[in-house]
């Protein structure tokens, strides 16, 4: 099977847009690599450069250790599955799957056997005589995959192949794709914006933002130890709680993390305390996921934060409570760009939330809650995520806490949560992980 290596690859389009910025990435033999990120982050451009559909502006694309920059797409031993299926409407399912074999001059007998084998493996053996218009979306995607698989390529490239399907079918097909690709042992690069696909399917995940590679690792590594603030905010549902904290060191005792009205205490015997202690008197970002927070009695010992429920979300299997603990939130915009914010009250808060939902649905930036920070900008420029625009432009934290389904609490109720200190994440003012060397 094929190995892939991108060496300092940059792609700049004629209008000056930097789509991919100095990306280096290796895909091992038989590995399932997922490129993850929001729309416009450059992941599909990376895929197209590997396929030979785009030429890198600078850098090298290596296939099996050989430079492939000038190699035509048809000579790269690659099969690509697109988002829109790209089937020939006038051909039957069988003819669609057999088309690349016919182009390669494979005899009709062996060609029919390979088509039948692939169709049977994908569960579409009974529809070989139909036209694509007579198939469901899931069947069409299986036909598109069959056309790629039948060539027996050394490398699969998949560009958001499930994004046009409903959620139930996506879950079914991502399990099938993952199992089938591993059974075939084919190296695969899979592009998606869906973190559920990435975390459930990948051997390794590469997270991109604005053309810059943010983090690479196994799903466990990028979720449990995100390298940057952006990765921490992007992965997980609900999103990681990110709070501004001021560090105060008490040598040989503990490190105080002042969260505004309350504080947490990192024990000195915690190996991470040494790294955090370098920021004495400075502000950092403290991240805590919902699973690190447990509701407790108000007078419980240990590291406990007191708050009041702002609102509840009911999800059937669980409820999420969002607490005001008197801390300042750090909000990372998916598309970047610092925007100041007036603190709304009453109806203004409701409108703010409505605007926030619409921005997430439409992907537009620039609204009042598109928030405060830029973590890493293209071409290596870095900006502080802790710029203080003033007290009246700061957003209060809404700490997400998991509760049982439909708990006997409502908005306005007080609540105390115990914090697992070993599950905290620490980031500096530029958005880089502080305790990066700790395992």
Backbone torsions as a table, in degrees:
resi	resn	phi	psi	omega
1	UNK	NA	165.8	-172.1
2	UNK	-88.4	139.4	168.2
3	UNK	-103.7	150.1	-177.7
4	UNK	-126.1	138.2	174.1
5	UNK	-138.2	122.8	172.8
6	UNK	-101.3	126.0	-176.6
7	UNK	-116.0	103.5	175.9
8	UNK	50.4	48.5	-175.4
9	UNK	-82.5	129.8	176.2
10	UNK	-129.8	139.2	175.7
11	UNK	-127.9	117.6	176.9
12	UNK	-118.1	122.4	-179.6
13	UNK	-79.1	162.4	-175.6
14	UNK	-55.1	-28.1	179.7
15	UNK	-82.5	4.8	178.1
16	UNK	94.3	-3.0	179.5
17	UNK	-68.3	125.9	176.9
18	UNK	-91.0	101.6	-176.5
19	UNK	-83.5	-37.9	179.4
20	UNK	-134.2	130.7	-170.6
21	UNK	-122.9	96.9	170.4
22	UNK	56.7	52.0	-177.9
23	UNK	-91.5	130.0	172.5
24	UNK	-122.7	127.2	-174.3
25	UNK	-156.1	138.2	177.1
26	UNK	-114.7	138.5	173.3
27	UNK	-119.4	120.1	-174.7
28	UNK	-80.8	166.9	179.4
29	UNK	-60.1	122.4	177.7
30	UNK	77.3	6.5	-176.2
31	UNK	-83.7	145.7	173.8
32	UNK	-101.7	100.5	-178.7
33	UNK	-101.9	129.3	178.1
34	UNK	-110.1	127.2	171.5
35	UNK	-93.5	118.4	-172.8
36	UNK	-120.4	139.1	175.9
37	UNK	168.5	168.5	179.9
38	UNK	-71.9	168.3	177.6
39	UNK	-57.9	137.2	177.7
40	UNK	86.1	8.8	-177.2
41	UNK	-86.3	-8.7	177.0
42	UNK	104.2	1.4	-175.1
43	UNK	-67.0	-40.7	178.6
44	UNK	-69.4	-31.7	176.8
45	UNK	-65.5	-39.5	174.6
46	UNK	-58.3	-46.4	-179.5
47	UNK	-60.8	-42.3	-178.7
48	UNK	-67.8	-32.1	176.6
49	UNK	-70.5	-37.3	175.7
50	UNK	-64.3	-38.4	-179.5
51	UNK	-74.4	-17.6	-176.7
52	UNK	90.4	8.7	178.7
53	UNK	-82.9	-17.8	173.7
54	UNK	-131.7	144.4	176.3
55	UNK	-97.1	132.3	176.2
56	UNK	-65.9	142.2	175.8
57	UNK	-68.2	-45.7	173.3
58	UNK	-140.1	163.9	178.5
59	UNK	96.2	178.1	-174.4
60	UNK	-128.9	139.3	170.1
61	UNK	-106.3	118.4	-176.8
62	UNK	-111.1	131.1	173.9
63	UNK	-119.2	119.9	-176.3
64	UNK	53.5	37.5	176.6
65	UNK	81.2	-0.1	-178.7
66	UNK	-108.8	139.5	178.7
67	UNK	-64.3	127.5	-174.9
68	UNK	-118.5	11.1	-176.5
69	UNK	-54.6	-38.9	-176.3
70	UNK	-102.4	9.1	-177.8
71	UNK	-83.0	128.5	179.6
72	UNK	-63.1	153.2	-179.1
73	UNK	-55.0	-40.4	-174.7
74	UNK	-69.6	-15.2	-179.7
75	UNK	-100.2	7.9	-176.0
76	UNK	-94.8	-4.0	179.2
77	UNK	64.7	38.3	-173.0
78	UNK	-118.7	141.8	171.2
79	UNK	-119.0	136.3	-174.8
80	UNK	-122.4	135.6	176.4
81	UNK	-113.8	124.3	-173.7
82	UNK	-98.7	167.1	179.7
83	UNK	-65.6	-36.3	-173.2
84	UNK	-99.2	21.5	175.7
85	UNK	70.9	-46.3	176.8
86	UNK	54.3	49.4	177.5
87	UNK	-94.3	154.2	177.3
88	UNK	-82.2	114.3	-172.4
89	UNK	-67.4	-24.8	-177.0
90	UNK	-86.7	-7.0	-179.0
91	UNK	-101.1	152.1	173.8
92	UNK	-71.5	170.7	177.4
93	UNK	-59.5	-45.7	179.7
94	UNK	-60.7	-41.9	-179.9
95	UNK	-67.9	-36.5	176.7
96	UNK	-61.7	-46.8	-179.1
97	UNK	-65.9	-37.7	-176.4
98	UNK	-79.3	-11.4	-171.6
99	UNK	-54.7	-48.7	179.5
100	UNK	-64.5	-29.0	176.9
101	UNK	-70.3	-38.4	178.2
102	UNK	-63.8	-40.3	177.4
103	UNK	-64.0	-32.0	-178.7
104	UNK	-83.2	-2.6	176.8
105	UNK	82.2	21.0	178.3
106	UNK	-70.9	136.0	-178.9
107	UNK	-60.2	154.9	-174.0
108	UNK	-62.3	-40.2	-179.0
109	UNK	-62.1	-58.8	177.6
110	UNK	-60.4	-32.3	179.9
111	UNK	-63.6	-45.4	179.4
112	UNK	-64.3	-37.1	179.2
113	UNK	-65.3	-43.4	-178.9
114	UNK	-67.3	-38.8	177.7
115	UNK	-62.8	-43.9	-179.2
116	UNK	-63.9	-40.4	179.9
117	UNK	-63.9	-45.8	-178.2
118	UNK	-67.2	-43.4	-179.4
119	UNK	-62.8	-39.6	178.3
120	UNK	-64.1	-42.2	-179.9
121	UNK	-64.3	-31.5	-178.1
122	UNK	-93.0	-1.2	177.9
123	UNK	75.5	26.8	179.3
124	UNK	-124.6	23.3	-179.4
125	UNK	-64.2	-23.2	-177.7
126	UNK	-90.7	2.7	-178.6
127	UNK	-122.2	19.4	-175.5
128	UNK	-62.9	-25.0	-178.7
129	UNK	-89.8	-4.5	-178.1
130	UNK	-84.8	162.8	173.4
131	UNK	-91.4	155.5	-179.9
132	UNK	-53.9	-33.8	-178.9
133	UNK	-66.0	-16.2	-179.0
134	UNK	-94.5	4.9	-175.6
135	UNK	-107.8	158.2	172.0
136	UNK	-78.5	170.2	179.5
137	UNK	-60.5	-40.8	179.1
138	UNK	-65.6	-39.2	178.1
139	UNK	-66.0	-39.8	178.8
140	UNK	-62.4	-39.9	179.4
141	UNK	-66.5	-34.4	176.5
142	UNK	-66.7	-37.4	177.4
143	UNK	-63.8	-43.7	178.8
144	UNK	-60.9	-39.8	177.1
145	UNK	-67.8	-39.3	178.7
146	UNK	-61.4	-39.4	178.6
147	UNK	-63.7	-33.0	177.5
148	UNK	-76.1	-42.0	-175.1
149	UNK	-69.3	-35.7	-173.2
150	UNK	-62.2	-22.0	179.3
151	UNK	-75.4	-14.6	-175.4
152	UNK	53.9	58.5	-177.2
153	UNK	-77.0	168.2	174.7
154	UNK	-88.5	-13.8	-176.8
155	UNK	-148.6	129.5	172.7
156	UNK	-99.3	135.8	171.5
157	UNK	-120.3	122.8	-177.0
158	UNK	-124.2	118.0	-176.3
159	UNK	-104.7	93.0	179.7
160	UNK	45.9	56.1	-173.0
161	UNK	-69.8	-15.3	-175.2
162	UNK	-109.3	2.5	-171.0
163	UNK	-69.3	-20.5	-179.4
164	UNK	-90.0	2.7	-175.5
165	UNK	-103.4	160.2	178.1
166	UNK	-73.4	164.6	-169.7
167	UNK	-62.5	-39.7	-179.8
168	UNK	-64.0	-43.1	179.6
169	UNK	-69.5	-35.4	177.0
170	UNK	-59.3	-45.9	-179.0
171	UNK	-61.8	-40.3	179.9
172	UNK	-66.6	-46.3	-175.1
173	UNK	-73.7	-31.8	179.4
174	UNK	-66.8	-31.6	174.8
175	UNK	-68.0	-41.2	179.6
176	UNK	-65.7	-45.5	-179.4
177	UNK	-61.3	-47.5	-178.9
178	UNK	-59.0	-46.4	-179.2
179	UNK	-66.4	-41.5	-177.6
180	UNK	-67.0	-44.3	-178.9
181	UNK	-63.8	-40.5	178.8
182	UNK	-68.6	-35.2	177.3
183	UNK	-64.5	-39.1	179.3
184	UNK	-76.0	-23.0	-179.7
185	UNK	71.9	25.8	-176.3
186	UNK	-91.0	134.7	173.2
187	UNK	-61.7	137.4	-173.2
188	UNK	-139.0	135.0	169.0
189	UNK	-116.4	120.7	-172.5
190	UNK	-120.8	123.8	-178.7
191	UNK	-100.7	132.7	177.3
192	UNK	-157.5	157.6	170.8
193	UNK	-104.8	-0.3	-174.8
194	UNK	-94.3	112.5	-177.4
195	UNK	-66.5	-28.0	177.6
196	UNK	-63.9	-42.1	176.0
197	UNK	-61.6	-45.8	-176.8
198	UNK	-62.2	-48.3	-173.6
199	UNK	-73.6	-24.6	-178.6
200	UNK	-93.8	-23.5	-173.5
201	UNK	-103.4	-28.6	-164.6
202	UNK	-81.6	147.2	160.9
203	UNK	-76.7	-44.2	172.9
204	UNK	-138.4	152.8	-179.7
205	UNK	-119.3	135.9	172.7
206	UNK	-115.4	116.9	-177.7
207	UNK	-97.7	129.7	-178.6
208	UNK	-118.1	152.4	175.0
209	UNK	-150.7	123.8	179.3
210	UNK	50.9	40.9	177.2
211	UNK	81.4	-3.5	-177.2
212	UNK	-104.7	133.1	175.6
213	UNK	-75.5	120.0	-175.2
214	UNK	-92.1	-40.4	-174.2
215	UNK	-161.9	149.0	176.0
216	UNK	-139.0	133.7	177.7
217	UNK	173.9	-179.9	174.9
218	UNK	-67.3	161.2	176.9
219	UNK	-53.8	-38.4	178.6
220	UNK	-65.0	-40.8	-178.1
221	UNK	-67.8	-47.5	-175.5
222	UNK	-72.4	-27.5	176.9
223	UNK	-80.5	-43.5	-175.7
224	UNK	-82.2	-26.2	-179.9
225	UNK	-140.3	66.2	-179.5
226	UNK	-60.4	137.1	-175.5
227	UNK	-76.4	-26.0	-178.4
228	UNK	-134.4	163.6	178.4
229	UNK	-61.4	-36.4	179.8
230	UNK	-62.1	-45.7	179.4
231	UNK	-62.7	-41.5	178.4
232	UNK	-59.0	-42.1	-178.5
233	UNK	-75.6	-30.3	-173.8
234	UNK	-77.1	-36.7	-175.1
235	UNK	-94.5	138.8	174.7
236	UNK	108.4	144.9	176.6
237	UNK	-139.7	116.7	0.3
238	UNK	-67.8	165.6	179.9
239	UNK	-62.9	153.8	177.6
240	UNK	-59.5	137.2	172.5
241	UNK	-73.0	123.1	-178.8
242	UNK	-117.9	116.9	-173.9
243	UNK	-122.5	143.4	174.5
244	UNK	-78.7	132.9	-179.4
245	UNK	-135.9	144.9	172.9
246	UNK	-103.0	134.0	-173.1
247	UNK	-95.9	131.4	172.4
248	UNK	-130.8	128.6	-174.2
249	UNK	-101.7	131.1	171.5
250	UNK	-116.9	97.6	-170.4
251	UNK	-53.0	136.6	178.0
252	UNK	62.3	10.8	178.7
253	UNK	-123.3	-69.0	-178.5
254	UNK	-167.4	169.0	173.9
255	UNK	-113.0	123.0	179.0
256	UNK	-86.0	131.7	175.1
257	UNK	-110.6	98.3	-176.0
258	UNK	-82.1	115.1	-176.6
259	UNK	-100.1	19.8	-178.0
260	UNK	109.6	-100.6	-179.3
261	UNK	-84.1	-13.7	-178.2
262	UNK	-136.0	174.0	-177.2
263	UNK	-145.4	153.8	171.1
264	UNK	-117.0	157.6	-174.7
265	UNK	-127.1	114.5	179.3
266	UNK	-89.7	116.1	-176.3
267	UNK	-60.3	146.2	-177.9
268	UNK	-66.1	-25.8	179.8
269	UNK	-80.9	-3.4	171.5
270	UNK	-75.4	122.5	-174.2
271	UNK	-58.6	-25.2	-179.9
272	UNK	-73.7	-19.6	-177.1
273	UNK	-60.3	-33.0	180.0
274	UNK	-64.3	-41.1	-179.6
275	UNK	-68.7	-43.4	-179.2
276	UNK	-67.3	-32.4	-177.3
277	UNK	-61.5	-23.2	178.2
278	UNK	-63.6	-14.2	-176.4
279	UNK	-104.5	27.9	179.8
280	UNK	-54.3	127.3	179.9
281	UNK	80.3	-0.5	-178.5
282	UNK	-110.9	167.8	177.6
283	UNK	-97.7	139.6	174.7
284	UNK	-130.8	179.8	175.3
285	UNK	-111.0	128.2	176.3
286	UNK	-107.1	126.8	178.8
287	UNK	-110.1	137.8	175.9
288	UNK	-143.2	126.8	178.1
289	UNK	-81.6	163.3	-178.0
290	UNK	-60.4	-32.2	-178.7
291	UNK	-72.2	-11.0	176.5
292	UNK	-88.5	0.5	-176.5
293	UNK	-118.6	129.9	-178.8
294	UNK	-128.3	124.7	177.1
295	UNK	-61.1	134.7	-179.2
296	UNK	-139.2	173.8	173.7
297	UNK	-68.1	147.5	-175.8
298	UNK	-57.2	-30.9	-176.8
299	UNK	-97.7	19.9	-179.1
300	UNK	-68.2	145.9	177.5
301	UNK	-74.8	169.0	177.6
302	UNK	94.0	-164.8	-178.5
303	UNK	-84.6	105.1	-175.1
304	UNK	-126.6	135.3	174.0
305	UNK	-108.6	134.5	178.3
306	UNK	-99.7	137.4	179.9
307	UNK	-153.9	-178.1	178.1
308	UNK	-131.3	136.5	-176.0
309	UNK	-68.4	123.4	175.2
310	UNK	-83.3	-47.6	176.9
311	UNK	-160.4	165.8	-178.5
312	UNK	-121.4	147.8	171.6
313	UNK	-123.7	128.6	179.9
314	UNK	-105.1	125.6	-176.6
315	UNK	-117.6	18.0	179.7
316	UNK	84.1	-71.5	-178.3
317	UNK	-78.3	-15.8	179.2
318	UNK	-160.6	167.9	171.9
319	UNK	-122.6	151.2	175.9
320	UNK	-114.8	127.3	173.4
321	UNK	-104.5	138.1	179.1
322	UNK	-112.9	115.3	-171.7
323	UNK	-102.9	142.1	168.2
324	UNK	-93.6	112.4	-178.5
325	UNK	-111.4	14.0	178.4
326	UNK	76.0	21.0	-179.9
327	UNK	-107.7	168.3	178.3
328	UNK	-102.6	129.3	-177.9
329	UNK	-82.6	146.1	169.6
330	UNK	-108.8	116.3	-175.2
331	UNK	-113.2	124.1	-178.4
332	UNK	-102.8	116.9	178.4
333	UNK	-73.6	133.6	178.8
334	UNK	-55.6	-37.0	-176.0
335	UNK	-102.4	-5.8	173.6
336	UNK	88.1	174.7	177.5
337	UNK	102.0	118.1	-179.4
338	UNK	-76.0	133.5	177.1
339	UNK	-135.0	129.0	178.2
340	UNK	-79.3	163.9	-173.6
341	UNK	-145.2	129.7	170.2
342	UNK	-79.6	142.8	179.9
343	UNK	-80.0	115.4	-178.2
344	UNK	-84.8	161.5	174.7
345	UNK	-133.9	158.0	174.6
346	UNK	56.3	-126.1	-177.9
347	UNK	-62.4	-30.5	179.4
348	UNK	-60.9	-36.3	179.2
349	UNK	-66.2	-40.1	178.3
350	UNK	-63.3	-42.1	178.0
351	UNK	-65.2	-37.6	178.3
352	UNK	-60.5	-43.4	-178.9
353	UNK	-65.9	-39.1	177.6
354	UNK	-62.4	-44.0	177.8
355	UNK	-61.8	-37.9	179.3
356	UNK	-62.3	-43.9	179.5
357	UNK	-62.8	-44.5	-178.5
358	UNK	-64.2	-37.5	178.8
359	UNK	-65.0	-38.7	179.3
360	UNK	-66.9	-37.1	-179.5
361	UNK	-70.4	-39.6	-174.8
362	UNK	-92.5	-15.7	-178.3
363	UNK	76.2	13.9	-178.5
364	UNK	-88.2	150.2	179.1
365	UNK	-113.2	174.1	172.2
366	UNK	99.2	-6.2	177.7
367	UNK	-76.7	174.1	-173.6
368	UNK	-65.9	-19.0	179.7
369	UNK	-111.3	16.2	178.5
370	UNK	-78.4	0.1	151.2
371	UNK	80.5	-156.3	-151.6
372	UNK	-108.0	-9.4	-164.4
373	UNK	-137.8	148.6	168.0
374	UNK	-121.2	128.4	-172.7
375	UNK	-93.2	-51.4	-180.0
376	UNK	-146.7	123.4	-175.3
377	UNK	-99.7	161.7	179.7
378	UNK	-59.1	155.6	177.6
379	UNK	59.9	30.5	168.0
380	UNK	81.1	-4.1	179.4
381	UNK	-68.6	140.7	-175.6
382	UNK	-125.4	142.2	178.0
383	UNK	-129.7	154.5	179.7
384	UNK	-73.6	139.5	176.7
385	UNK	-93.8	2.1	-175.9
386	UNK	-117.0	23.8	174.7
387	UNK	-59.2	130.0	-175.6
388	UNK	-98.7	101.1	-178.4
389	UNK	-78.8	3.3	179.6
390	UNK	113.4	154.6	-172.5
391	UNK	-58.1	-35.6	-174.8
392	UNK	-84.8	3.0	178.7
393	UNK	-117.1	18.3	-174.9
394	UNK	-108.1	146.6	-174.8
395	UNK	-99.9	126.1	176.7
396	UNK	-68.2	143.8	-178.9
397	UNK	-71.8	144.7	172.4
398	UNK	-121.2	95.2	-171.6
399	UNK	-76.5	116.8	-178.6
400	UNK	-80.1	125.8	-179.2
401	UNK	-129.4	133.4	178.3
402	UNK	-82.0	135.8	178.0
403	UNK	-130.0	169.9	174.6
404	UNK	-65.7	158.8	178.8
405	UNK	-57.7	132.8	176.0
406	UNK	47.4	64.7	-178.5
407	UNK	-71.3	164.0	-177.6
408	UNK	-86.0	48.0	176.1
409	UNK	-135.3	159.0	179.1
410	UNK	-135.7	174.2	176.8
411	UNK	-57.1	135.8	-179.5
412	UNK	101.3	-17.2	179.9
413	UNK	-70.4	141.4	172.4
414	UNK	-73.9	151.6	178.6
415	UNK	-152.9	141.5	174.8
416	UNK	-113.2	140.1	179.2
417	UNK	-128.6	135.6	173.8
418	UNK	-84.7	137.7	-176.3
419	UNK	-108.3	125.9	173.6
420	UNK	-77.3	104.8	-175.5
421	UNK	-65.6	-29.1	-179.8
422	UNK	-73.1	-10.6	-178.8
423	UNK	-102.8	8.7	179.7
424	UNK	-79.2	154.7	176.3
425	UNK	-122.0	143.9	-176.3
426	UNK	-127.3	133.4	-178.6
427	UNK	-132.7	145.9	179.5
428	UNK	-84.7	-176.2	-173.5
429	UNK	-67.5	-16.2	178.0
430	UNK	-95.1	-1.8	177.7
431	UNK	93.2	7.4	177.8
432	UNK	-90.5	147.3	178.3
433	UNK	-65.0	135.1	-176.6
434	UNK	-78.5	-50.0	-175.9
435	UNK	-90.4	51.4	-170.1
436	UNK	-66.1	-26.3	-178.5
437	UNK	-87.5	-3.0	-173.9
438	UNK	-89.8	140.2	176.3
439	UNK	-126.5	NA	NA
